[in-house]
């Protein structure tokens, strides 16, 4: 796993110090921060009762071009380690690197077989969207936490093993639910083409209006290209993401008479009450929406 040091801007720390002092005093055990909610859930599963996990990017916002706020600097500075996805996802990370206090940064996607972004040499960062990649994240979390806190290493390993069992059970459920989808209908179309790793592991092609939210355009040419693909493949449904402006996909749906089968989660878990508040729940939700949408009745 890649490990670097984060230097946080002193002025931001000063601004946020008073508002965060009470919160930091209330924390018990190990305190770690993560870039966004999915990574936070992974770390929380491994850390268990030994500490607290916070994430920076609020649910509902996408993590590609997040603008950190003063309290983020304070939280990261207070934490023992700051876990990120890596693979170029956190494009804003360099903007918080400055010259005040040190916190280690650890990228958790190391070991994943990278899939390149179409037309670019950079890797697609959305490795977590395939549950078959979660084992890499867990391995890296366990290794780093165990090195820092060897007295809890057995607990970290046991927690990760228990969570991996739940992931494995979910994978089997998903594979069974996809059996009824015809081969020619196995195309997932969303706004951001974020399901490449998912598609690779579960036998789907994927497409999107754009490749990454950070390069979002939604031009007439992009929309027309997707309309042509949908008409050619005659797929029964398209999908929208919870963290993306849905108007682009609504335009495509209205021009193809192909319904939007439902919302799927990509860059964040769901809000409280959504039924997708954890990684397991969000992936199970996505699988159900894909299965029901692409299985013609």
PASE-503825 format. One record per residue (C-alpha): residue number from 1; residue in one letter; z, x, y. Coordinates in Angstrom, 3 decimals, decimal comma, padded with zeros to 6 digits. Example, Ala and Ser with C-alpha at 12.3 -4.5 7.8 and 13.67 -1.06 7.14 Angstrom:
BEGIN
     k   r         pz         px         py
     1   A    007,800    012,300   -004,500
     2   S    007,140    013,670   -001,060
! end
This chain:
BEGIN
     k   r         pz         px         py
     1   X    000,000    000,000    000,000
     2   X   -000,789    001,244    003,483
     3   X    002,218    002,075    005,598
     4   X    002,248    002,965    009,287
     5   X    004,744    002,841    012,123
     6   X    004,738    000,167    014,802
     7   X    005,739    001,103    018,325
     8   X    006,677   -001,932    020,371
     9   X    006,283   -002,263    024,116
    10   X    009,584   -001,752    025,885
    11   X    008,871   -004,250    028,654
    12   X    008,263   -007,053    026,154
    13   X    011,453   -006,182    024,348
    14   X    013,428   -006,417    027,579
    15   X    011,924   -009,797    028,473
    16   X    012,787   -011,318    025,108
    17   X    016,124   -009,610    024,440
    18   X    018,389   -012,321    025,851
    19   X    016,619   -015,250    024,207
    20   X    016,674   -013,634    020,765
    21   X    020,122   -012,003    020,759
    22   X    021,898   -015,005    019,233
    23   X    019,286   -015,410    016,509
    24   X    019,515   -011,767    015,482
    25   X    023,299   -011,970    015,333
    26   X    023,131   -014,952    012,968
    27   X    020,893   -013,244    010,409
    28   X    022,481   -012,093    007,183
    29   X    021,217   -009,488    004,751
    30   X    017,787   -007,887    004,935
    31   X    015,577   -009,080    007,785
    32   X    011,802   -008,700    007,530
    33   X    008,875   -010,080    009,516
    34   X    005,349   -010,920    008,398
    35   X    002,151   -011,636    010,251
    36   X    001,609   -015,253    009,108
    37   X    003,100   -017,979    006,939
    38   X    001,319   -017,282    003,640
    39   X    002,488   -013,668    003,598
    40   X    005,918   -014,915    004,644
    41   X    006,071   -017,194    001,621
    42   X    005,144   -014,366   -000,768
    43   X    007,827   -012,086    000,673
    44   X    010,433   -014,845    000,658
    45   X    009,821   -015,473   -003,036
    46   X    010,526   -011,823   -003,862
    47   X    013,349   -011,234   -001,378
    48   X    015,233   -014,318   -002,544
    49   X    018,870   -014,562   -001,511
    50   X    018,971   -011,016   -000,198
    51   X    017,635   -011,724    003,254
    52   X    015,564   -013,650    005,761
    53   X    011,823   -013,722    006,470
    54   X    010,114   -014,685    009,733
    55   X    006,382   -014,869    010,471
    56   X    004,665   -014,443    013,824
    57   X    001,573   -016,685    013,816
    58   X    002,681   -020,326    014,096
    59   X    001,441   -022,827    011,535
    60   X   -001,678   -024,448    012,895
    61   X   -002,960   -021,303    014,607
    62   X   -005,355   -018,919    012,942
    63   X   -004,224   -015,305    012,457
    64   X   -007,464   -013,524    013,357
    65   X   -007,029   -013,470    017,117
    66   X   -003,420   -014,454    017,641
    67   X   -001,866   -013,505    020,979
    68   X    001,700   -012,226    020,388
    69   X    004,451   -013,579    022,629
    70   X    007,527   -011,646    023,848
    71   X    009,814   -013,030    021,114
    72   X    007,427   -011,612    018,488
    73   X    008,001   -008,092    019,784
    74   X    011,747   -008,577    019,569
    75   X    011,663   -010,016    016,057
    76   X    009,470   -007,240    014,725
    77   X    011,645   -004,639    016,418
    78   X    014,751   -006,161    014,799
    79   X    013,218   -006,263    011,333
    80   X    013,405   -003,628    008,645
    81   X    009,672   -003,853    007,941
    82   X    006,651   -005,796    009,163
    83   X    004,352   -007,007    006,367
    84   X    000,697   -007,754    007,069
    85   X   -002,277   -008,840    005,002
    86   X   -004,551   -005,986    006,013
    87   X   -008,302   -006,024    005,288
    88   X   -008,851   -006,271    009,047
    89   X   -007,277   -009,727    009,364
    90   X   -004,710   -008,978    012,061
    91   X   -007,149   -007,901    014,750
    92   X   -004,419   -008,274    017,378
    93   X   -002,138   -005,714    015,752
    94   X   -003,302   -002,810    017,869
    95   X   -002,410   -004,772    020,986
    96   X    001,270   -004,717    020,059
    97   X    001,290   -001,019    019,258
    98   X    002,765    000,942    022,152
    99   X    005,635    003,400    022,581
   100   X    009,171    002,067    022,301
   101   X    010,946    001,380    018,968
   102   X    009,721    001,954    015,419
   103   X    009,197   -000,553    012,634
   104   X    007,210    000,198    009,491
   105   X    004,018   -001,788    008,921
   106   X    003,020   -002,359    005,294
   107   X   -000,287   -003,923    004,256
   108   X    000,090   -006,058    001,142
   109   X   -003,512   -006,573    000,001
   110   X   -003,909   -003,062   -001,404
   111   X   -005,471   -003,146   -004,864
   112   X   -007,549   -006,269   -004,283
   113   X   -011,217   -005,910   -005,178
   114   X   -012,792   -006,350   -001,762
   115   X   -015,654   -008,753   -001,094
   116   X   -017,729   -007,784    001,969
   117   X   -018,429   -010,076    004,870
   118   X   -022,077   -011,075    004,776
   119   X   -024,107   -008,871    007,097
   120   X   -021,210   -006,506    007,743
   121   X   -019,610   -003,547    006,023
   122   X   -016,085   -004,852    006,580
   123   X   -014,201   -006,690    003,827
   124   X   -013,491   -010,396    003,954
   125   X   -009,721   -010,618    004,578
   126   X   -009,028   -013,945    002,796
   127   X   -007,963   -012,466   -000,538
   128   X   -004,861   -014,686   -000,745
   129   X   -006,995   -017,833   -001,117
   130   X   -007,524   -016,968   -004,771
   131   X   -004,214   -017,197   -006,641
   132   X   -005,581   -014,586   -009,043
   133   X   -005,021   -012,035   -006,274
   134   X   -001,362   -012,906   -005,717
   135   X   -000,276   -010,363   -008,330
   136   X   -001,431   -007,555   -006,023
   137   X    000,620   -008,892   -003,146
   138   X    003,707   -009,275   -005,324
   139   X    003,340   -005,786   -006,780
   140   X    003,174   -004,268   -003,311
   141   X    006,121   -006,301   -002,028
   142   X    008,308   -005,372   -004,996
   143   X    007,388   -001,690   -004,701
   144   X    008,190   -001,514   -001,003
   145   X    011,399   -003,546   -001,068
   146   X    012,667   -001,698   -004,157
   147   X    012,095    001,641   -002,459
   148   X    014,037    000,473    000,593
   149   X    016,797   -001,349   -001,301
   150   X    017,023    000,111   -004,830
   151   X    020,327   -001,693   -005,412
   152   X    018,369   -004,983   -005,478
   153   X    015,297   -003,739   -007,349
   154   X    016,037   -005,685   -010,543
   155   X    016,374   -008,915   -008,578
   156   X    013,110   -008,280   -006,734
   157   X    011,304   -007,686   -010,012
   158   X    012,813   -010,778   -011,631
   159   X    011,975   -012,962   -008,638
   160   X    008,386   -011,717   -008,616
   161   X    008,011   -012,270   -012,363
   162   X    009,305   -015,827   -012,057
   163   X    006,924   -016,555   -009,186
   164   X    004,001   -014,999   -011,060
   165   X    004,684   -017,383   -013,945
   166   X    004,329   -020,298   -011,529
   167   X    001,097   -018,802   -010,191
   168   X   -000,275   -018,419   -013,720
   169   X    000,556   -022,032   -014,531
   170   X   -001,216   -023,149   -011,355
   171   X   -004,318   -021,137   -012,277
   172   X   -004,515   -022,918   -015,632
   173   X   -004,143   -026,297   -013,919
   174   X   -006,924   -025,427   -011,509
   175   X   -009,313   -024,244   -014,196
   176   X   -008,803   -027,484   -016,100
   177   X   -009,339   -029,596   -012,981
   178   X   -012,665   -027,872   -012,250
   179   X   -014,142   -028,466   -015,691
   180   X   -015,717   -031,776   -014,661
   181   X   -017,710   -030,319   -011,740
   182   X   -021,381   -029,878   -012,567
   183   X   -022,742   -026,365   -012,175
   184   X   -025,256   -027,282   -009,479
   185   X   -022,526   -028,990   -007,441
   186   X   -020,208   -025,979   -007,413
   187   X   -020,737   -025,159   -003,756
   188   X   -017,852   -025,177   -001,267
   189   X   -019,012   -025,682    002,329
   190   X   -016,464   -025,272    005,132
   191   X   -016,576   -024,123    008,770
   192   X   -015,371   -020,571    008,112
   193   X   -016,743   -019,081    004,896
   194   X   -013,240   -018,126    003,782
   195   X   -013,296   -019,046    000,085
   196   X   -015,302   -016,098   -001,274
   197   X   -012,428   -014,719   -003,371
   198   X   -011,609   -018,208   -004,599
   199   X   -015,257   -018,808   -005,474
   200   X   -015,588   -015,488   -007,270
   201   X   -012,582   -016,211   -009,470
   202   X   -013,241   -019,882   -010,221
   203   X   -017,023   -020,049   -010,461
   204   X   -018,031   -021,503   -007,095
   205   X   -020,591   -020,516   -004,518
   206   X   -019,350   -020,730   -000,948
   207   X   -020,926   -021,177    002,460
   208   X   -019,834   -021,750    006,038
   209   X   -021,119   -022,230    009,542
   210   X   -019,750   -018,782    010,407
   211   X   -018,231   -015,913    008,448
   212   X   -014,954   -015,419    010,353
   213   X   -013,084   -017,501    012,912
   214   X   -012,886   -014,444    015,154
   215   X   -016,685   -014,510    015,431
   216   X   -016,919   -018,295    015,630
   217   X   -020,062   -019,574    017,296
   218   X   -021,225   -022,892    015,879
   219   X   -024,722   -022,429    017,283
   220   X   -027,522   -024,909    016,682
   221   X   -029,183   -022,397    014,384
   222   X   -026,023   -021,951    012,299
   223   X   -025,497   -025,694    012,011
   224   X   -029,121   -026,361    011,079
   225   X   -029,010   -023,677    008,395
   226   X   -025,990   -025,308    006,751
   227   X   -027,617   -028,746    007,010
   228   X   -030,645   -027,362    005,140
   229   X   -028,440   -025,854    002,426
   230   X   -026,577   -029,129    001,907
   231   X   -029,775   -031,174    001,738
   232   X   -031,335   -028,746   -000,708
   233   X   -028,331   -028,587   -003,020
   234   X   -027,488   -032,293   -002,728
   235   X   -023,771   -031,632   -002,968
   236   X   -021,537   -034,713   -002,767
   237   X   -019,031   -033,447   -000,181
   238   X   -018,127   -030,909    002,477
   239   X   -014,669   -029,883    003,684
   240   X   -012,766   -029,013    006,874
   241   X   -009,919   -026,587    007,478
   242   X   -006,595   -027,477    009,055
   243   X   -006,759   -024,561    011,517
   244   X   -010,375   -024,995    012,681
   245   X   -012,042   -027,338    015,174
   246   X   -013,465   -030,084    012,956
   247   X   -016,223   -031,244    015,296
   248   X   -018,754   -028,771    013,902
   249   X   -018,352   -030,041    010,347
   250   X   -018,374   -033,638    011,591
   251   X   -021,788   -032,947    013,136
   252   X   -023,056   -031,588    009,829
   253   X   -021,640   -034,540    007,928
   254   X   -023,289   -037,067    010,227
   255   X   -026,651   -035,303    009,992
   256   X   -026,639   -035,094    006,188
   257   X   -024,810   -038,315    005,282
   258   X   -022,538   -036,150    003,139
   259   X   -018,891   -037,117    003,606
   260   X   -016,039   -034,818    004,520
   261   X   -013,912   -035,067    001,394
   262   X   -010,717   -033,812    002,993
   263   X   -008,823   -031,050    004,739
   264   X   -008,095   -027,728    003,070
   265   X   -005,630   -024,985    003,972
   266   X   -006,822   -021,464    004,636
   267   X   -004,931   -019,396    007,227
   268   X   -001,544   -021,121    007,009
   269   X    000,624   -023,297    004,813
   270   X    001,119   -026,902    005,878
   271   X    003,541   -028,286    008,396
   272   X    006,741   -029,929    007,210
   273   X    005,924   -033,253    005,592
   274   X    002,339   -032,286    004,760
   275   X    003,008   -031,722    001,066
   276   X    001,586   -028,212    001,437
   277   X    004,572   -026,402    002,904
   278   X    004,375   -023,548    000,374
   279   X    001,590   -021,366   -000,951
   280   X    001,717   -023,038   -004,362
   281   X    001,469   -026,462   -002,778
   282   X   -001,369   -025,530   -000,407
   283   X   -003,474   -024,013   -003,193
   284   X   -002,795   -026,977   -005,469
   285   X   -003,814   -029,281   -002,630
   286   X   -007,041   -027,327   -002,056
   287   X   -007,912   -027,440   -005,745
   288   X   -007,389   -031,198   -005,853
   289   X   -009,534   -031,787   -002,757
   290   X   -012,342   -029,604   -004,133
   291   X   -012,188   -031,186   -007,567
   292   X   -012,199   -034,754   -006,313
   293   X   -014,811   -034,083   -003,649
   294   X   -017,332   -032,289   -005,864
   295   X   -016,942   -034,447   -008,968
   296   X   -019,427   -037,286   -008,664
   297   X   -018,058   -040,598   -009,886
! end
